[in-house]
Amino acid sequence: PPTDPPTAAPTPPPTTPPPAPHYPYQDTNFDWLNIEEWQGDKDCSPSFASGGFQHSKIEVSTFGKPFNQSPVLRTKRGWSGEKILFVEWVTYPGSDTNIWLLPTSLSRQFGDSRWPNCGEYDIYEMFNGDAAIGHKGTKNLFYGSGLDTFGQSTTHIASKDCYAPFFVKQPSVGSQAAQWPVRYHNKISMAVVFGRDGNGLFIQQILDPTIVDGADGTADIQGGTPADKMYNNANTYWGVKPEGNCAAGHDPNGGYPFFGEFRLVFQEQFHGKFDITNIRVLVK
């Protein structure tokens, strides 16, 4: 007898993808490749760096100056409060890559008597250029003996005679510092988290985290290699005891100075260059 033709399998109902999560931070969509977002020291025009602004990167060099007169390139604006600052870059041989944060209240990059009480946060500071002009570089604790294989993150607060306790717990090299690798020709990234938890306000630097984007312009970071959190509370002033030369400016609740408005600063301090390949600013 004839057989019935095969029946087609029922079409499954369309599946709706799960909604994208909402993350705790909002992406500011900082337009970092736009030179109008930048300036030089003393609020000067960024035109000296115009050749460094390229299709997908900012090439930071000495911009034609001797390395000991290298100009800084810094954001016009700053960011305050709880936030994540994310920077990705590539360092090339010969570079003394310097990436740091200074308060927008400083017009002059160097020589202001309010420093270091006003705060400085070095995200990634190399020392080979410093050695070339006679400054004694910090000891390399994890990456060999030279000054060209590591970058250091360091905090400056209170006074020039405030020194943080030293210890080695990789990547941390003290209560206010950590050391990170140099990867010539390869991308490296850092996130600096300005946060708050049950112990108070904190700053934590994380090597090579992943940024995850969610719904409605929200974002967060995941993974990476973190340094210890540096706390600010009744007992600790960004990693040091708030006493003696380290007492000035301590505010256990307000987070002075680092929860104020700080800008990003870049400077090539030797004979090479480094490329900024991404900047993300996430805020609460």
N, C-alpha and C positions, 0 to 999 in steps of 0.2 A: 504494500500500500504506500501511497505517497507520504512523505514525511513533512511535517511542518517546517517552514524555513526557520533558521536560528533567529532567536530574538536578540536584539542589541542589548547590551548591558545598560542598566539605567544610568543616566548621567547624574553624577553626584552633585548635590547642590553646591553652589559656589561658596568657597570658604572666605571669610573675612579675616584678613591678617590682624593679629592682636594690635591694639593701639600702641603707638610708641610711648615709652615711659616718660614721665616728667622727672627731670633731674633737679637737684637742689640749686644749681647755678644757672644764671642767664648769660648767654653769649652776648658780649657787647658789639660783636662784629667790627672790631677795631680794624680800620682800613690801613694796615701797616705798610702796604706798598705805595701809598700816596705820600709823596714827599712833603705835601702841605701839612701832614701830621707831625712833622719833625722840625728840629732846630739844632743849632750849635750852641756852644757856651755863650753865656750872657744874652740868651734869647736871640742870637744872630741868625740870619737867613741860612737855610740848609743848602743853598745853591752850591757850596763847595763840594757837596756829596752827590750832586745830580748824576754824575756818571756811574755811581754805584747802584742807582735804582734801576733794576732790570725787570724783565718780564715776570719772573717768579721768585726773585730774591733781591736782597740788598747786599751788595759787596762792600764790606767794611775794610778799608785800608788806611794808610796814613794820608790818603788823598793828596799825594804829591809833596807832603811835608817831611822833614827829617823825623825819625821815629820818636825822638825826645820832644818834638813839638806837635805830635799827632793830635788833630782835633777830635773832640767828642761829637757823637751824633746821638741826640736824645729826643724822646717824645715831648711834644709841647705840653700835653696834658699828663695828669697822673691819675692814680686810682687809690681809693681808700677803703677801709673796712674789710669785711670778710670777702675773700676773693681768691682766685687762682690765676697766677701769671705763668703762661706756658711759652717757652722759647725753644725753637729748633734751629740748629746751625751746623755748618761744616767748617772745620779748621784745616788750614793748609800749612805745609812745612814752612818754618820761619816765622810763624805767627806768634804773637803774645796776645791771645784772645782775652778781652775783658768785657764782661757783661754784668752790670750792677744796677742798683736802685738808689736814687737820692730824692729827698723831698723837693717838691716843686717850689718851696719857699726859698731855695737857694738858686739865685740867678747865676752866680759864679760857681763853676764846677770845683775849683780848688781855692784854698786860701781864705775861706770864710771862717771867722772865729766861732761861729755857731757849731761847727763840726768838731768832734763827732757827737756832741750832745743831741744834735738834730737827727742823727741816725743815718747809717749807710748800710745797705745790705748787698754784699758782693755775691752774685749768683755763681759766677765762674770767673776766677782770676788766675791767669797764668803769670809766671815770674821770670821767664827767661829774658825778657826785655828789661825788667827791673835789675837783674844781675849785670846786664851790659852797661848800665849807668851807675854801678857801684852800690846798689841796694842789696842787702843780703836777703836772698829768697828764703821762703819757708821750706823746711825739710820735707822731702818726698817720702811719704811713709808707706805707700802701697805699690808704686809703679816704677820701681828702679831707683836710681840715684840722681837722675838729671832733673832739670827744671822744665823740660819741654814735654813731659809725658803726663802731667796732671794739671788740673785746674782746681782751685779751692773756693769754697763758699765760706764767707766770714761775715760776722756781724760787728758793727761798730756803734757803741752807745756811750752815754754818760760823760766820759772824759778820756783824754789821751793816755791816762794812767790806769784805765780799767782793763784788767786782763782776766780772761776766762780760764777756768780750770782745764788742764790738759789731760786727755785720756785717749786711748786708741780703741775704737770699736767700729771697724770699717762699715760704712764710709766715714763715720764721724771721727774727728781728731781732737775733740774737746767739746765743751758745752756750747760753744758758739761757732764751730767750724767743722767742715767735712772736706774730703778730697775725692776727686772724680777723675776718670780716665780722659785722656786725649785720644781721639780717633781720627787721625789724619785722613782726609778725603772721604770720610763717612759721616752720615748724619748722627747727631747726638741731640737729645732734648732734655729739658729740665722743666719741672713744674715747681713753683713756690706757692705753697698753700698758706694763706693767712686765715686761720680758723679759730674755733671755740669748741671746747668740750668740758667735761665735768671738772677738769683741773684748771681751767682758765683759758685765756687766749694763748694761741701757739702759732709758730711758724714752722713749717716742715718742707724740706726740699726733697724732691723725688726725681731720680734719674730714669729717663725713658718710660714714662707712663703712657697709657693710651687714652686719648680723649674719646668719650662716647657722646654722641649727640642724640637728644630726645625730642619730644614734641614741643612745639611753641617756642623754639629757640633756646631750650634748656640744654645743659650739658654737664658733664662731670669727668673725672679722670679715674682710671683703674690701673692697677698693677704698677710695675716699675720697682726700682730699688730705692727705698727711703732712708734718709738720715733720721736721727732722733728728732723728736719734736723739741723745740725751744719754747719754754713756757714763760708767760708773764702773769704773775698772780701776787698774792700777798707775800710770798716767801722767795720768789724768783723774779729777776728782772731780765727777761730774754736770755735765760741760761746762766746768770750769775746772781750771787747774793746781793741784794740792794743795800750795800753798806760801803763806807769809805769812798774810794775813788769811783766806785760803781753805783753810787746812790742817786746821783743827780738825774732828775727827770722821771724817776720811777713813779708810775701811776698804775696800781694793780688792776684797776677796772677799765680805764680808758685806752690802754694799749699804746701810750706814747713810747717811741715815736712812730712805730711801724704801721699802726692802723690809721695814721694820717695819710695825706696824699703824696704818693711817691711815683716818680717817673722812671722809665727804662732808659738806660744809658749804655752805649756801645763805644768801644775804642780799641783800635789796633795799636799796640804799644811796642811793636818791633818791626821786622822787615817783611812780614808776610801779610796775609789777609784772612778774613773769615767771611762766610756767606750766611746771612740770616735767611732761612728758608720757610719759617712759619712763626707767627706770633698769635696767640689766642689770649684774650682777657675775659675771664668768667667772673661774674660778680653775684652777690646775694642781695 
